[in-house]
Amino acid sequence: MIVRDRPDSFVLVEQHQHGLISGEFARHWGAELPVREAALYAIANHDIGWRELDATVSWNEESGRPYSFLDYPAGPKLRAYANGLDLVQAQSPYAAYLCSMHYGSFVRDAREEPAVSFRDAEVGRRRGIEAGLSEEEMQSVEYNFRLLQLCDDLSLFVCLNEPGRNDYPHYRDGFGFMGARFEPVWEDERTLRLEPNPFSGDFGIEVPYRLFGLDRQPLGSGHLELRVTC
């Protein structure tokens, strides 16, 4: 779950919904995308393993707020990662390769279980997939992996910030991609652009969310509609 704090409530966005938003950023990418359909599948579905975990809201008793993707207990989180990668691999080994690289980057320097076992298992997954990838697919891996990371960050930016704001520390200096730098610019509370523009045209995104009070009671749900412009 992605959790955004408000003074009187929590805004919750399910991880897979965030992933689908990542896919929309990728779908409107202006430059030619190698191995396009598999790459788009990877980007849109990279967090599909969170669906079961996010079906219910779990609360961190120490912090008094819902568990987010940042502090969710490692054991069930890593099992969800692996299950999601299995689902993606059943549809596209190349897409699973990209997603495995993405999750592997989270545990690259891990020294403790279960992260070490997860990292080692994913190294094995990628080695197995590599044997069946074409030369074109292997040559495109780095670009598409970096695009997955960028689109993941762009989606997190709109989920973690209030509309029209850039308060979340990780994104205040913009986004890097393959040597380029993109700055987010809010035209108003519902209109976002990147400078310089990397997209093929204007497009809309919807951010579905749930609201919970500080007393853990549900306050409803809704959709935030945003426009990304050139």
N, C-alpha and C positions, 0 to 999 in steps of 0.2 A: 504494500500500500504506500502511496505517496501521501504525506501528511503535511498540510499547510496550517500553521497556527494563526488563529485570530484571537482577539482579546476575550471573546465570549464563546468560541466554538472551534471546531477542527474541520477543515475541508479535506475530504478523502477522495483520492483518485486511484482507481484500481490499476495495478501495474500493466495488465494486458491492454487496457484502454490507452494508457500512456504509450505503449508500444505501437498501437494502431495509429496514433498521432505521429509518432516517429516516421511511420511508413508514408504518411501524407506529405511530410517534408521531403522525403526521398523521391516520391512519385513526381513531384514538381521540380526536381533538381534540373537546372538548365543544361548542364554538360551531359554529353553522351555517357550512359551508364553501362559498363561492360557486364555481360551475363545478367542482363537487366531483371528479368522476372524472378530469378532465384535470389538476387540481391534484395529486391523489393520484399520478397517473402521473408527473408531473414530479418530485415529491419522492422517490418510490421509485427513479426511474431517472436521477437527475441525474448519477450517476457511472458510468453504464453504459459510457462510453468507456474506462474503466480496465481492462475485462475482459482485453483482450489483453496489456496491460503487466503485469498482476498474475498472469498465467498462470505466470510464472517469477519467481524472486526475484533481483533485481539488487542488487549490492553497491557501496556507495560506498567506493572504495579509500582516500580521505582520512580518512574517519571510522571505517572498519572496521565499519560497520553497514549493514543493508539500506537501500536508497533508500526514502524515504517520499514521500508526496505533497508534503511541504514542500521537499525538496531534489532531487527527480527532475529530470533535465536538461530544460530548457525546451522544446527543439525537439520531441522525441517526446511530451512531456506535452501541449503545446498542440495537436499533431496529434490526439492521443487525445481531447482535449476537443471539437475540431471534429467528429471522426467520431462521437462519442457524441451530439452535438447533431443531426447528420444523422439518426441512428437515431431519436431522440425525435421529430424533426419529421415523419418519415415516418408516425408514429402519431398525433401530435397537434401541430399548429402552435402552439396555445396553450401546451402543456406545454413545447415548445422555446423559446418566448418567455421563460417563467419561468427555464428553465435557462440560457439565454443571458444574461439579466440577472445571474444568480448568478455565472457565470464571468466576465462582463464586469466585475463588481465587483473581481475579483482583479487586473485589469490596468488599472484606471481611470487611474492615474497613470503608466503605463509610458512610458519614453522610448527603449527599445532594442528591436531586433528579437530574436526573432520576435513578441514580445508586442504591439508596435504594430500589426503586420499582423493579428494575431488579433483585437485589439480593434476595428479598423476593419471587419474582415469581419463581426464579430458585430453591430456597429451596422447594417450593411447587411442582415443576416439579420432583425433585429428590425423594421426599416423595411418590409421585404417582407412579413413576417407581419402587421404592424399593418393593412395594407390589407384583410385578410380577416377581421379580428376584429370581433365584434359590440360594441355599446355596453356590454352587460353584461360581456363578457369584459374590455374595456379598464378598466372601473370596478373590476374585482376584482383587477387585476394587482398593485397595491401590497400588498394584504393577503396574497395567496397567495405573493408573492415573499418577504415578511417571514416567513411561516410556513415556507417552504422553508428559509430561513436558520436559523430557530429549531430546526427538526427536524434539520437538518444538525448543529448544535451539540449538541443533546441526544444524538444518536447518537455523535458524536465523544467526548462526555463519557464514555459507557459503554465506548467502545473504547480510549480513551487512559488511563483510570484503572484501577487495580486494583480489583476488587470491594470495595465498602464504603469506598472512599477518594475524596478530592477533592484530588488533589495537582497535577494539571495546571494551570499558572498561569492559563491563559486563562479558566477556568470557576470559579475560586474565589469570584468575586463574583456567581455566578448568571447568569441569562439574561434579556435584554431582549426585549420584543415589543410593538410598537405602544403604547408608553407604560407597559406593565406590566412587573413584575419577578418572576421566578420563582427560588426558591432550591432547589437539590437537597438532599434529606435522605435519607440511607441509614438505613433501619430496621434492617437487618442486611446481611450481605455479598451477599445475593441479592434484596433488596427495596428499591426506590427509590420515592420520591414527590417531587412538586414542591409547594412552598408559595408561594402558594395553588395549589390543584389546578385544572388546566385541562382535565382529561380526563373523558370520559363514563362511564368505569368502569375497573375493574382489567383489566390485560392482561399477557401474557407476551411476552418477546422472547428470541431466541437469537442469540448472537454466535459465529459459527464462526471458528476461528483455527487458525493453524499455529505451531509452535514451532521455532526454530532456535537452536542453540548458538552461543557466541561463536566457535567454530571453523568456523562456517558449515555445520555438519552438521544435517540435519533431525532433529527430536526427536519428531515426531508431530503430531497435530492433535486438535481437540476442539470442543465447543460449550459456551459459558457460557450457562446459563439464568438469566434475571433476571425478576423480577415488578415491574411498575409499578403502584402502588396509589394509591387516592384517600384 
